[in-house]
Amino acid sequence: MNIYGKNTVIEALKTRDDVSKIIISTSNHEMIPLVKKLIKNKNIEIQELPLNKMNQMFPKNHQGIVATVNDYQYVQLEKLIEKNQNKQHVAFVILDGLEDPHNLGAVLRTADATQMDGIIIPKNRSVSLNATVAKVSTGAIEHIDVAQVTNLASTIETLKANGYWIIGLDMEGSIDYKAQDYSGKIAVVIGSEGKGISRLVRDNCDFFVHIPMFGHVNSLNASVSASIIFYEIIRNR
């Protein structure tokens, strides 16, 4: 798989051991020395190409640098729970039906900034970790654990069995998000922009919160909603 963009590739070089090739624009003068320093003593091929050639080969926002890596690996739910079992406060994020890679990338970026402990996505009806997600996340994809599960409802049951409270972001039957207690072990559910939280997942939530809207529109982009909630979680702690 090819990933692209300055921050995305640099973070991959710093954190991954499966980068096999770097393609960089000959006009990318400030990046070439840094890349060569990062790949020193590593078995990584580097190829320098004219920018117009790269424009023909890759998406237009490649920023003059591309890396070839293995597909992104997901963490098992059990491992995610085990990794965080001794923490007093844990915040997971469950994304229910998010299909836009730009939204997922933006969520990952904010999740890293606010030190969320993991993201959970379903295998079906959801975007997966791909090059676009990596690019939008500006490298945050390398620092956030992401679990991909077959059934969100059963996943929530597993989380509850391990002491987690499930908080759904939903307008119906909910309280202002600032009034919610986010301490302890929690998982926040964010639904898709079009359909919201699915019924089975909603039935398994313990609490519901909403973000008040004061203008003419009645909803926010999923990644914007996530950002507001994430910062409230760390403020609440």
VMD Tcl script that draws the C-alpha trace (Angstrom):
set ca {
  {0.00 0.00 0.00}
  {1.21 3.52 -0.78}
  {0.79 6.27 1.79}
  {1.54 9.89 1.02}
  {2.04 13.31 2.54}
  {4.95 14.74 4.53}
  {3.71 14.16 8.08}
  {2.22 10.77 7.23}
  {5.42 9.42 5.70}
  {7.73 10.90 8.34}
  {5.69 9.36 11.18}
  {5.71 6.02 9.37}
  {9.50 6.16 9.05}
  {9.81 6.94 12.75}
  {7.46 4.24 14.02}
  {7.17 1.42 11.47}
  {9.60 -1.28 10.40}
  {7.73 -2.29 7.23}
  {8.49 0.72 5.02}
  {10.02 -0.79 1.89}
  {10.29 2.16 -0.49}
  {10.26 5.95 -0.52}
  {9.48 7.98 -3.63}
  {10.30 11.65 -3.28}
  {10.16 14.61 -5.61}
  {13.51 15.99 -6.78}
  {12.14 19.45 -5.99}
  {11.36 18.49 -2.38}
  {14.68 19.95 -1.23}
  {13.85 20.32 2.46}
  {12.60 16.74 2.80}
  {15.34 14.77 1.01}
  {18.03 15.21 3.74}
  {15.55 14.36 6.51}
  {14.31 11.24 4.72}
  {17.84 10.04 4.01}
  {18.69 10.52 7.68}
  {15.64 8.53 8.82}
  {16.30 5.61 6.45}
  {20.01 5.42 7.21}
  {21.03 1.82 8.04}
  {17.57 0.61 7.00}
  {16.84 -1.57 4.01}
  {14.58 1.00 2.36}
  {14.77 1.86 -1.32}
  {14.61 5.56 -2.18}
  {13.64 6.87 -5.60}
  {13.73 10.51 -6.65}
  {11.32 11.56 -9.40}
  {10.33 14.86 -11.04}
  {7.22 16.39 -9.51}
  {5.27 16.21 -12.78}
  {5.92 12.46 -12.93}
  {4.66 12.00 -9.36}
  {1.57 14.05 -10.21}
  {0.76 11.50 -12.90}
  {1.30 8.53 -10.58}
  {-0.29 9.57 -7.28}
  {-3.21 11.59 -5.83}
  {-2.78 15.34 -6.22}
  {-2.21 15.93 -2.48}
  {0.85 13.66 -2.21}
  {3.06 16.64 -1.20}
  {5.98 15.21 -3.14}
  {6.59 12.16 -0.97}
  {5.17 8.63 -0.99}
  {6.02 5.51 1.04}
  {5.24 1.86 0.36}
  {4.14 -0.01 3.49}
  {2.16 -3.07 4.49}
  {-1.56 -2.69 5.13}
  {-2.39 -1.16 8.50}
  {-2.82 -3.71 11.27}
  {-5.70 -3.67 13.72}
  {-5.38 -4.50 17.39}
  {-7.62 -7.22 18.84}
  {-10.35 -5.96 21.14}
  {-9.14 -8.24 23.93}
  {-5.62 -6.83 23.62}
  {-6.98 -3.29 23.68}
  {-8.89 -3.97 26.90}
  {-5.92 -5.77 28.46}
  {-3.53 -2.94 27.60}
  {-5.70 -0.44 29.50}
  {-6.99 -2.61 32.34}
  {-4.84 -1.04 35.07}
  {-5.66 2.58 34.21}
  {-8.03 4.58 36.40}
  {-9.46 6.50 33.45}
  {-9.89 4.99 29.97}
  {-11.75 6.44 26.99}
  {-12.47 4.34 23.92}
  {-14.30 5.67 20.87}
  {-16.80 3.50 18.99}
  {-17.52 4.72 15.46}
  {-20.83 3.29 14.29}
  {-21.10 3.33 10.50}
  {-18.59 6.06 9.67}
  {-17.93 5.65 5.94}
  {-16.00 8.80 4.99}
  {-12.20 8.29 5.19}
  {-11.69 12.01 5.74}
  {-13.90 11.84 8.82}
  {-12.04 8.84 10.22}
  {-8.69 10.49 9.57}
  {-9.81 13.65 11.35}
  {-11.12 11.61 14.30}
  {-7.77 9.82 14.59}
  {-5.92 13.14 14.54}
  {-8.00 14.59 17.38}
  {-7.96 11.29 19.28}
  {-4.18 11.44 19.31}
  {-4.18 15.10 20.37}
  {-6.50 14.34 23.30}
  {-4.94 10.97 24.19}
  {-7.97 8.80 23.65}
  {-7.07 5.19 24.41}
  {-8.40 3.45 21.32}
  {-10.82 3.51 18.41}
  {-13.28 0.69 17.63}
  {-14.83 0.33 14.18}
  {-17.03 -2.39 12.61}
  {-15.85 -4.50 9.68}
  {-19.04 -3.81 7.74}
  {-20.66 -0.46 6.88}
  {-17.49 1.38 7.82}
  {-14.39 2.82 6.24}
  {-11.20 0.91 7.02}
  {-7.67 2.15 7.62}
  {-6.35 3.19 4.22}
  {-4.06 5.71 2.56}
  {-6.62 8.53 2.63}
  {-7.28 8.00 6.33}
  {-3.54 8.03 6.97}
  {-3.04 11.25 5.00}
  {-5.86 13.12 6.75}
  {-4.66 11.92 10.16}
  {-1.25 13.55 9.43}
  {0.55 10.62 11.02}
  {-1.74 10.13 14.03}
  {-2.74 6.74 12.60}
  {0.65 5.45 13.79}
  {-0.10 6.34 17.42}
  {-3.71 5.27 18.01}
  {-4.82 1.68 18.56}
  {-7.70 0.77 16.25}
  {-9.75 -2.40 16.73}
  {-11.96 -3.73 13.95}
  {-14.82 -5.92 15.18}
  {-17.54 -8.00 13.54}
  {-20.39 -6.98 15.85}
  {-20.64 -3.71 17.75}
  {-23.45 -4.87 20.03}
  {-21.47 -7.86 21.30}
  {-18.39 -5.65 21.55}
  {-20.29 -3.31 23.84}
  {-21.35 -6.29 25.97}
  {-17.70 -7.27 26.29}
  {-16.75 -3.74 27.30}
  {-19.51 -3.63 29.91}
  {-18.32 -6.95 31.33}
  {-14.94 -5.28 31.81}
  {-16.33 -2.31 33.69}
  {-16.96 0.20 30.91}
  {-19.88 2.63 30.72}
  {-21.22 3.27 27.22}
  {-22.10 6.86 26.28}
  {-23.94 7.51 23.03}
  {-23.85 10.85 21.22}
  {-27.49 11.29 20.23}
  {-30.08 14.06 20.38}
  {-32.96 11.85 21.51}
  {-33.40 11.30 25.24}
  {-30.05 12.85 26.08}
  {-28.45 15.47 28.32}
  {-26.06 18.28 27.46}
  {-22.62 16.75 26.90}
  {-21.10 19.07 29.53}
  {-23.35 17.58 32.22}
  {-22.07 14.03 31.74}
  {-19.49 12.38 34.00}
  {-16.66 11.00 31.85}
  {-14.47 9.64 34.64}
  {-13.56 5.98 35.01}
  {-13.71 3.60 32.06}
  {-15.95 4.75 29.23}
  {-16.63 4.17 25.56}
  {-18.22 6.98 23.55}
  {-20.36 5.97 20.56}
  {-20.48 8.31 17.57}
  {-22.83 7.41 14.73}
  {-22.77 8.21 11.05}
  {-23.89 11.66 9.92}
  {-26.77 10.29 7.88}
  {-28.19 7.60 10.14}
  {-26.77 8.27 13.58}
  {-26.33 5.39 16.00}
  {-27.84 2.10 14.85}
  {-30.74 0.67 16.87}
  {-28.92 -2.36 18.31}
  {-26.01 -0.22 19.42}
  {-28.34 2.42 20.83}
  {-30.19 -0.20 22.85}
  {-26.92 -1.08 24.58}
  {-25.86 2.45 25.57}
  {-26.00 3.43 29.25}
  {-26.19 7.20 28.77}
  {-26.85 9.66 25.96}
  {-25.43 13.13 25.47}
  {-25.91 15.79 22.84}
  {-24.11 18.92 21.68}
  {-26.51 21.90 21.76}
  {-27.15 23.55 18.40}
  {-28.04 27.25 18.28}
  {-28.08 27.98 14.55}
  {-30.16 26.85 11.62}
  {-28.57 23.42 11.06}
  {-29.31 20.56 13.43}
  {-26.16 18.44 13.15}
  {-22.38 18.62 13.01}
  {-19.81 16.73 11.01}
  {-18.97 13.50 12.88}
  {-15.32 14.44 13.31}
  {-16.26 17.89 14.64}
  {-18.64 16.31 17.16}
  {-15.90 13.88 18.15}
  {-13.46 16.74 18.76}
  {-15.87 18.54 21.06}
  {-16.54 15.39 23.09}
  {-12.86 14.38 23.27}
  {-11.82 17.72 24.72}
  {-14.67 17.62 27.22}
  {-13.50 14.16 28.33}
  {-9.98 15.35 29.14}
  {-11.30 18.56 30.72}
  {-13.70 16.53 32.87}
  {-10.89 14.38 34.21}
}
mol new
graphics top color blue
foreach p $ca { graphics top sphere $p radius 0.5 }
foreach p [lrange $ca 0 end-1] q [lrange $ca 1 end] { graphics top cylinder $p $q radius 0.2 }
display resetview
